Amino acid sequence: MKTAMKALTVTILLLLSQGLIAGELSVVVKGITTPEGTLMVGIFDSKKTFKKDAIDQSTKDAVIEAGEMTIVVKDLKPGIYAFIAFHDLNENLTCDIGKWGIPTEPVAFSNEPKMRFGPPSFKACSFTVTDETPVKLEVTLQSRK
């Protein structure tokens, strides 16, 4: 019995280390008012990289239709993540920032925290991905022009 448990534990650890046990994230972005531009979604796995460097496998872009769009990211390692979605209206691959640091393109953060004086923190936007249950989050793009 102990040998079987040790073998199972070793197998699970090996699968985790190889990324074979992975989670799935579905991001439903609402509030898309025009089919122009590109919807950009970046997923971040730490406070250090938040708003700077999305994890390689997660950066998604898609030609959009007015209304809403769902982006699915598979094979995420279990952990804590946050995402930012923005509608890149002029297709320059960046979220344009205007006077006072306010985005000039529609933007949304996971968990939809209130944005008061600057963008929200990683902690306010964070959610957990496990290998057991797919995560589905919905956000609505906000324009602060």
Secondary structure, DSSP 8 states (H G I E B T S, - for coil): -HHHHHHHHHHHHHHHHTT-S-EEEEEEEEEE--SSSEEEEEEE-STTTTTT---TTT-EEEE--SEEEEEEEEEE-SEEEEEEEEEETT-SSS--B-GGG-BSS-EEETT----SSS---HHHH-EEE-SSS-EEEEEE-B---
